[in-house]
Amino acid sequence: KRRVTLTLRVTRVEYDGVADCVRLSGTNASENDLVKVGAFHTTELGVGSRVTVTKAAWDSVHEAALFESVRRSSGGELVALAIQGGKGRLYALSGTRTRHSGSVDASLPKRSAFAAAKLEKAYEKFFGQLRDTLAERVDWGLARCVAIAGDDQARSFFEWLRGDASPEPSEPRRALAAGTLRLVSTSLTAVSVDALEP
């Protein structure tokens, strides 16, 4: 796969809610080794894709709509980490959409007197993966609140995070100290984590 920068004269735009992307179709308007000038091309823009939009003249209505959408999107978002039964699902929630941001699945042994050390080691690994997912997948500059919700594992993870003694300070621990990371007292018995898949 090669990365190519194209300049398209867009003739059609469509949103795909399942793939969470925008498809742009049109003709290539600039010289390129791989795509001839005038050739029809369709490309997809996903979350985080870089794009430059140019227009000969912006009217005041479209300009105002563009600035309003940028203002709304920069207002911050809520992040929810749902934990249940060895599964963690991370969601970013804004005023207009919900985005699945990450998953952690762990195979946790059943509780027994013989498997206590094994269970503790499995939870340590699971909680470390949850912490790392939070650190990597959350835009900490944009997130106003990060809520941890779920069954007893959510409460255990929250307490584990408070006592986490990793060598380097992590963003989740900073957010916990600042009060941005919170435990939400709730039960996910009505909605299983599997049902929350994107």
Secondary structure, 3 states (H helix, E strand, C coil): CCCCCCCEEEEEEEEECCCCEEEEEEEECCCCCCCCCCCEEEEEEECCCCCCCCCCCCCHHHHHHHHHHHHHHCCCEEEEEEEECCEEEEEEECCCCEEEEEEEECCCCCCCCCCHHHHHHHHHHHHHHHHHHHHHHCCCCCEEEEEEEECHHHHHHHHHHHHCCCCCCCHHHHHHHHCCEEECCCCCCCCCHHHHCC
